[in-house]
């Protein structure tokens, strides 16, 4: 289902450079952020959109399975111990 999707992690401070008509998120408020709010990611299908190419400090492209693994670590998931 998501095999054509690609994901790129970007600094949250660079999010204003993203043209949301080129990615699958609709606005900054619909993005998921790292626990410390310094990083987010965008997803798209096909080639990397030009606005994402222009973002400084972006990661490599990740597949759906790769991004799921990344998002499961403590940098992206805050676990509370009861």
C-alpha positions in Angstrom: 0.0 0.0 0.0 2.8 2.5 0.8 5.6 0.9 -1.3 5.6 4.0 -3.6 5.9 6.5 -0.7 9.2 8.1 0.2 10.0 10.0 3.4 12.6 12.7 4.2 13.4 14.0 7.6 14.0 17.7 7.7 14.9 20.3 10.3 11.6 21.8 11.7 13.2 25.2 11.1 13.2 24.5 7.3 9.6 23.5 7.1 8.6 26.9 5.7 10.5 26.0 2.5 8.2 23.1 1.8 5.5 23.6 -0.8 2.6 21.6 0.7 1.0 21.1 -2.6 4.0 18.8 -3.5 3.8 16.5 -0.5 1.2 14.4 1.2 1.0 16.6 4.4 -1.4 19.6 4.1 0.3 22.1 6.5 2.9 22.3 9.2 0.3 21.5 11.8 -0.3 18.1 10.2 3.4 17.0 10.4 4.8 14.8 13.1 7.7 16.2 15.1 10.5 14.7 17.0 10.1 14.7 20.8 12.3 17.8 21.0 10.5 19.4 18.1 13.6 20.0 16.1 12.9 17.6 13.3 9.9 16.6 11.2 9.4 14.7 8.0 7.4 14.9 4.8 6.2 12.1 2.5 5.5 12.0 -1.2 5.2 9.6 -4.1 7.5 9.6 -7.1 10.5 11.9 -7.4 11.6 14.2 -4.6 9.7 17.5 -4.9 11.7 20.6 -5.8 10.8 22.4 -2.6 12.1 19.4 -0.6 15.2 19.2 -2.6 15.9 22.9 -1.6 15.7 22.1 2.2 19.1 22.3 4.0 20.0 19.5 6.3 17.5 17.0 4.9 18.1 13.3 5.3 18.3 10.7 2.6 15.0 9.2 1.3 13.6 6.5 3.4 11.1 3.7 2.5 7.9 3.2 4.5 9.5 0.4 6.5 12.7 2.4 7.1 10.8 5.4 8.4 8.6 3.2 10.7 11.8 1.9 12.3 13.2 5.4 12.7 10.0 6.7 14.2 9.9 4.0 16.8 13.1 5.2 18.6 13.1 7.5 21.6 13.9 10.5 19.5 10.5 10.3 18.0 8.4 8.5 20.6 8.0 9.7 24.1 7.3 6.7 26.4 6.0 7.3 29.8 6.7 4.8 32.6 3.9 4.3 35.0 
